[in-house]
Amino acid sequence: MDYFKQILRFATPYKSYAILNIIANTFYALFSGLSFMVLMPLLKVLFDKDTERIVVKPTYNGFTEAATYFNDYLNYHISELADNDAGKALSFVIILILTVFFLKNISNYLAMYFITFLRNGALKDIRNELYDKTIELPLSYFSEKRKGDIMARLGTDVLEIQHSFLSILELLFREPLTIIFTILFMLTISVKLTLFVFIFIPISGIIISLIGKSLKKKSDKVQKEQGYFLSLLEESLGGLKVIKGFNMESIFNKKFQDSTKRFFHYSNSLLNRTNLAKPTSEFLGIGVIGVLLWFGGRMVLVHETLESEQFLTFMGLAYNILTPAKAISKASYSVKKGNAAAERVLEILNTESPLKDKPNAISKADFTSEIILNNVSFKYEDNLVLKDFSITVPKGKTVALVGQSGSGKSTIANLVTRFYDVTGGDISIDGTDIRNLTKHSLRDLMGLVTQDSILFNDTVKNNILLGKEHASDEDIIKALKIANAWEFVKDLPNGIDTNIGDSGGKLSGGQQQRLSIARAVLKNPPIMILDEATSALDTESERIVQNALENMMKNRTSIVIAHRLSTIQNADEIIVMQKGQIAEQGTHSELISKNGVYKKLVDMQSFE
């Protein structure tokens, strides 16, 4: 129930609909019981033709005689209206029954109408908060998570919550109220017979709870397996070239089929256990009906302590309890299934981001002096990536980071942009620790071009506008020209309004990277971070784009991470990194003259 309470908070904004639903359900429960009670006069008219009509207004003799009073009261008024005409009496009773059933069904519709807004509103808010949390959490949280599993939580797990937790909201009042009103009406007919009904509820509850104990565990396995094969699908779509190029189709097919086979077995086990609820509760209900028929029949035929029409009405009321009782038992199964889905969703929602803005975080609007990395250390799990790393990047200067793969270059970019937090030391901008700044204002000061060009399944224009949301078409074209991208964009079928496909798949690698550069150019930030920005370009494009970047970086603070050393020879300072530490630093000419690590890297690339 703990998960249910946490999910229930999403229903709070829609409490007005919940109140209206409760009111409508109260009327539904009342008319549901009355729909059987009004049958008594009809049964009297149909099956007891010789009974004298009541001509004296009956008196109320207490709750246990209420059914007799109700029956006599209706008969009294029927006798008055119908003037002892059986045909008129029958018509009147039928109209009365139709009216009660109409009010019952109208109440039911209104209850479902109001709960729809609550259910769908809560579902919308869960999805929105889950997506918001997914975007908010740091990159480190997802480094070991499968994308498909996250997608499964946002899709199928949230739907399972709707089908389980949010569905029982409509049962929370309607079914118990129906049972309560029905039992009250039954008590007015016969207290003895009603006691037998109370036997059914605890027995069925115990048996059904025993059957449903393992549902959460089984449901959890189903949902985890679904997340796994969705991940396989997502990875397969992303790596089709490699799969086909290495003839690995059969291996990936086997992985997927093994997963769906496990899903098949888990689903069968879960559904078979769930399907056991209906026949179990129905059999228990019919068992009680059988006992009532025997005991009540004796009260009518042998002891003559109960009128036949009262007994038939009582049987109808007893059966009226079975439907809500079965619904409640089914709901208990749904809660157990929903627990597994809610646990997976709440695992993300309840995760606190270590990169959350401090309550008193500063919003910084400009950059005036320098970026300082002071004795910065960073470790991923037990792997030390940076150790006591210190550099200063003055405003308007370009600092380049070079070194072999795994030396920690890209980690610097991730720390400065605060995708990760340092595990030792600090990073400051204009003397303020970046952990004391809001992430939004920090990243507003920076333009980022990553090693992998990250583009979205949208138009060229909308991909570029991520740099500056309300930029004009002229500004977009200007940025494309600076990034040497306009030459191919202008030839696209719809120019800047051309869709570039999933991850920019309709473009070449070099074209994708130039769009990434254009996006950063459009943002026009005071600090530019280029992480292998020209790595995907051919030699000619690299030279043109590099010239454009150098022009753009004039009087701008830049941190350039480069593998191709030809791109950073004009940097104000070059930092040569080895195993997370500084091996050498200086200008290009100074480092060449040292004849050290940098010179070896230059020689390896045959750079003159």
N, C-alpha and C positions, 0 to 999 in steps of 0.2 A: 504493500500500500504506500510505501515511502515514495516510490517512483510515481504513483498515481497522484500523490499530493503535489509533487514537483511539476507534473504536467498540468495539473488543475489550475496553476497560476496563470496559464495562458488563456484560460476561460474567463478570468476576472474582468477584463475590459468589456466583456459581453454579458455582464451579470443582468442587465435589464432584460435581455432575451431569455435568460435563465428564469427570471421571476415570472415573465409572461408564460413560459413553458410550464412552470410549476402550477400556475393558476389554471391553465388549459388542461393539464393532466389531472388536477383535482376534480374538475368537472367531468372529465372522461371517466375517471374511476367511479364517481358517483353515479353517472348515467349507465355505466357498465353493469353495476349492481341492480339499479332500478329497472334496467331492461328485462331482467328476469322476474323481478317482483311484480311488474305489471302484467305478467303472464297469468298470475293466479286468478284474477277475475275472468279472463278468457277461458281458462280451463274449467272454471265454475260454470260458465255459460254453456260450454260445449258438452261437458261430461256429467253435469248434474242438473238436468233439465227440471227435475221435480222439486228442487230446492226452493223454498219460499224466499221471495225477495225481501230484503231488509227495508223496512219502512220507518224504523226508529233510528235516529242518528246514534251510532255506537259511541261508547265511552272508552277512554284510554286506561288500561289496567296495568301498566308497567312495561319495562323494556322486553322482558321475555314473552309477553303477549302482543308485542308490537306488530308482528306479521299478521296475526288474526285481526287486530284493529285496522291495519292498513287494508287488508282484504275486505273486511266488512264496510270500511269507510268508502272504498271505491264502489262496492256493490250498492251501497246506499244511494250514492250519487247517480250511478248507472240506472238504478231503478227509477229515480226521479225523472231523469232525462228520457229514458226509453219507455217509461210508463208501462213497465212489465211486458214490453215487446222484445222477444229474444233476438229478433233480427236487428232491431235498432241497437240493442245492448252490444251485440257482436260487432257492429260497425263502429260504435263508440270506442270499444276496447282496442280494435285494430288501429284506429286513428291514434289512440293514446300510445300504443306500442310503437307505431311508425315515428311518432314525434320524439319519443325517448331515444330510439335508435338513431334518428337524424341528429339529435343534439349530441349523442355519444360520438358519432363519426365526425361531426363538425369540430368538436373539442379535440379529437384525436388529430385531425388535420392541422388545426391551429398549433397544437403542441409540437408536431413535426415541423411545421413552418418556422416557428421561433427557434427550435433547436438547430435547424439547418444553418442559420446565421452564426450561432455560437460555434458549432463544429467546424465549419469552413473558415470562420474568422480565426479560431485557435490554430487550425492547421496552417493557415497563411502565416501567422505570427511565429509558429515553431520553425517553419521553413526559412523565413526571413532572418530570425535570430541565429539559426544554425549556419546559414550562409554567411551572415555578418561575422559570426565567431570564427568560421573557417578562414575568412579573409584576414581577420584580426590576428590570429595566432601566428607565431613566428615560424620561419622556414624550418627551424630545427624540429618543430613538432611533427612535420610531415616527412622528414628525412627517412623515417622507417615505416611510414604509413603507405598503404597501397591506395592509389587514387580511386580505383574501383570500389574499395571498401567505403571511402568517404562518400562516393556517389550513391552507394547502396543505402547509407544512413540517411542521406538527404532525400532519397526517393522512396524505396520500399519500406524502410524502417518507419519513416514518418507516416506513410500510408497505413502501416500496421497499427500505429498509435491511434490514427483516426478510426480504424475499424474496431479497435479494442477499447481503449480508454475513453475516447470521445463518443463512441457509440453507446457506451453504458450510461453516459450522462442522461440520455433520454429514458433509460430504464431506472435511473436512480430514484425517481419519484413516482413515475407512472405505475410501474409494476407493484412496488410495495403498497402504494395507495389503493390500487385495484384490489389487492389481497385484503387489505385492512377493511375497506368498505364492504367487500363481499362477505368477509367473516362476520362483520357487524350485522349484515342482513341475515346471514345464516343463524346467528345467535337468536335473532327475533323469532325464527321458526322453530329451532330445536337446539337447546344447549347440549344435550347428550350426543346428538349426531355431529355437532360441530367439533366436539372433543376428538373425534376420529380423524378429522382433517389435520389437527395439530400433530398427529403422529407422523403424517407424510413429510412435513417440512424438515424436521431434524434428521430423519432417516435418509431422505434424499440428499440433504446437505452433506452428511458424513460420507455416504457412498461416492458422491460426485467429487468431493475434495480428495478422496483416496485415489480416484482415477486421474485427477488433474495434477497431482503432485509433481510429476516429472515434465509437465508441459513447458515450463520456462526453460529448462535445460535443453529440451529437444528443439524448441523454437530458436534458442540462441545458436545452436549448431546450424540450423537451416539458414539463418540470416548471415552468419559468418561465411558459410560456404557460398552463398549468393554474392557476397562482397568479393570473395576470392575469384570466382569465375568472371565477374565483371571487370576485375583488375586484369585478368588474363586477356580479356577482349580488348581493353584499353591499351595494354602493352603491345598486343599483336597488331592493332591498327597503327600504333606509333612506330613499330619496327618491322613493317611489312617488307621493306627493301632487304633488311638483314635476313629475315626468315626465308624469303625467296632466294636471295643470293647464296645462302649456305644450305639450300635444300632442307630446311628444318621444318617444313610444313607438317610432316608426320609426327614429329616430336611435340610440337605445340598442339596438334590435334589430340594427341594422347593425353597431354596435361589437361586440356579442356574437358575431354570426355571423362577422365578420371574424376574431375571436380563435379561435373553434372551427374555422374553415377552416384557419388556420395550424396549430392543434393537430392537425388531421386529416393535414396534409402531413408535419409533424414525426413524428407517431406512425407513419405508414406507412413513412417512411424508416427509423426506428429498428427497427420490427418486422421489416421485410424484411431488414435487415442481421443482426438477431438470429436470424431463422429460417434464415439461411444456414449457421449452425453445425452443425445436426443433419445435413443431407444431406452437407455437406462431410466431417465426421468419419466418417460411416457409409460413404461412398464410399472414403475412405482405408483404413478398416478392412477392407472387402471386398476392396480391392486387395491388402492384405497376406495375407488369407486365401487369395486366389487363388494368390499366389506360394508360400505354404506347402503348398497342395494339390499344386502341380506338383513342388516340390522334395521334400516328404515322401513323395509317391506314388512317386517314383523310388527313394527309400531303401527302401521296402517291396517294390516290384515288381521293380526292376532290380538294386539293390545288395544287397537283403535284409539291411540293417544295422539295420532297425527292425521290430518286430513289428506286425502290423496293429492289434491292440487298443491298443497303445501310441500308434500314430499317431492313431487315432480319439480317444483320450483327450486327446492333445496338441492336436488341433483344437478339442475342447471347451474346453480351458483357454485356447487362443488367443482363442476367441470370448468367453470369460469376461473377458478383458481389455478387450474393446471397450466393454462397458457402463460400467465405471468411467472409462475413457478419455474416452468421450463426456460423462459427467457432469462430469469435470474441465474439459473444453473449454467446456461450457455454463456452469460456475461462473465461468470466466474472463470470459465475456461479462457475467454477472451482476455481477461486481466492477466492471467498467467502467461499467455502468449505475448501480450503487450508489454509485460515486464521486461522481456529480453530486448525488444525493440527500444523501449524507453531507456533502458540501461545504456545501450549503444549510443543513442542520441544525446543523453544527458552526460555521457563521458566527455563529449566535446563541449557541450554547453557549460559544464561545471569546471572546465579546465581554465585555470588562471594564467593569463599570458605574462611571462616574465618580462616582456617588453612593454607592459602597460604604462601609459603616461602617469607620472606622479601627480598627486592632487594639486600641487602648486607648480606644475610644469610651466616653463616660460615659452611664450610664442615669439620666435625670433623672425624679424621681417627682413633683415639685411645682413650682409657679410662685410666686415670692415678691415680686419687685420690678418689673421692667420689661423691655420688648422694645426693643432699640435697633437701628436701621438706620443704619450709619455709612458715609457716602460710597459708597453702593451703586451700582455700575454693572452693567449687563447688556446683552449684545448677542446677538442670534440671527443666526448666521453673520456677515455684515458690517453688519447692521442694528442700530444702537444704540438700545435701547428705554428704558433708564434711564441717567442720568448724574449721578454725585455726589449721590445722593439720601440725605438724612439726616432721620430723625424718631425721636422717642422716644414709646413707648406705655406709660405708667405702669400699674401694676396697678390694676384696678377702673375704668379710664377707657375711653371709647369714642372712637376716632379714625376719622374717615370720610375716604375718598378719593374725590374727584369730578374730573370732567374729561371732555373729549370722547373719543370712541372712538379707541383707538390712543395714548392719552397714557401708558399704562403701569400703569394701576390694577390690572388682573388679574394682571399680572406680579409685583406686590408680593405678592399672595396666593400665587402659585406659588413665590416665593422664600422666604417665611416658613415655608411648609409643607415646604420643601426638595424640591419636585418638580423644581426646577432649582437649580443652584448659581450664586452671584454670580460675575461675571467681574472685579469690582473691589470693594474695600471688604469689609465683613463685617456679618453679622446676629448679634446675641447675645441670649440670654435669661438674665436674672439674671447678666449679666457673662460668660457662657460662650458662645463661638462655636458656633452650631448645627451646624457641621461637625464639632465634637468630641463631639456627642451621637449616640446611636444614633437612627436614623430612627424606630424603633418607639416609643421613649420620647418623642421630640419630638412625634410625631403623636398620641400618647396624650393630650398636654396640650391638643390642639386639636379643636374641632368645626368642620366645614366644610359650608357650604351653597353650592353652585356656581350659576352663572348658568343652566346647563342642568341640569334635575333628572335625575339619573342613577339610574334604578331598574332592577330586574332582574325577569326573568320568573319570579316567585314570588309568594307571598302577601304581603298588607300586613304581617302580623306579621313574616315573615322579612326583609322589606326594612327594617323599623324596627329589628329586632334587630341589624343591622349596627352600630348605635350602641353597643349594650351586649348582648353575646351571651346572657347568662343572666338578662335582665330578666323580671319577671313580667308577666302579661297586664294587671294593674292599672297597672303602670308604663308599659306601652305605651299604654294608653288615656289615662292622664294626659298623656303627651307629645303624643298626638294632639289632645287638648283644647286644650293650650297653643298648638299650631300651627293651631288652628281647622280641623282635619281630621276630628275625630270626628263632626261633623254629617253628613258624607257617608259615612264608613266604616261607621257603625252601620246605614246603610240598604242596604249591599251585601249580596248574597245570603247570604254566609257570614261577614259581619262582617270581623274582622281576619284570618280564614282564607281570604278570597277571593283568588284569583289575579288579578293586575292586568295580565297579558299582557306581551308583549315590550316592554321599555323603558317599561312602565306604559301601554301603548297603549289599555287599556280605560278610562282616566281622562282627564279634561280636563287641559290644561296647568296650570291653577291648582291642581287637585287633586294632580297630580304634585309640584308645587313644595311644597305643604303637607306631603306625606309626607316630602320631603327635609328640611324644617325640623324635623318631628317626630323624625326620625332623629338630628339634631344635638342636639335638646332632650333626648332620652333619654340620650345620651352624657354630658351634663352636665359638659363640660370647663371648666377655668379660663380658657381662651382660646377665643374664638369668632371665626371668620372667615366673613363673609357677603359673597359675591361676587354682587351683583345678586340678593339672596335673594328679593325680592318682585317681581321684574320680570315674572313670568308671571301675577300675580294681578290680578283686576278691582279697581276702586276700593274697593268695600265690603270685600272680603276683605283687601285690602292694609291698610286702616285697622285691622281687627280683629287681623290677624296682626302688624302693626307694634307695636300696643299690647302684644301677648303677648311679642314679641321684646324690647321695651324693658323689660318686667318681668323677663324672663329675664336680660337683660344687666346688671341692677343689681348692683353689686359684682362685676362680671365684666369682664375685659379683652376688648375687642372691636375688631376691625378690620373696618370696614364699607365695602364698595365699592358705590357707588350711582350709578345714572343718574338715578333719580327723586329730586330734591332734597328732596321732601316727607318722605322717610323718614329723613333724617339731621339735621334741624334741631335736635334735642336733643343731638347729639354734643358731647363735651367739646372736641374740636378737629376742624376740617375742613381737610383739605389739598387745595388746588386744584392739579391737575397739568396741565402743558402740555408736550408733546414730551419726556416722561421726566424733567422737572424740576419743582420746586415753584414755582408762579406766585404763590400766596398761601396763607396759613394763619391760622387763628383760629377763634373761635366764629361761629355763624351771624350774630348781631347785629353782631359786629365786621366781618365780611366784607361785610355789606350796607352798613354805613356807609362802607366804603372805596370803594364804587361802582366796583369793578374787574371782573375776569374773572368772579368768582362772581356778582356782581350781574347781569351780562349773562346768565349761565346761568339764573339765577332768573327773570329777565324773559322769557326765551325759553320757559320752562315755565309762564308766567303764574301764578307762585307768590306768594301774599300772605303 
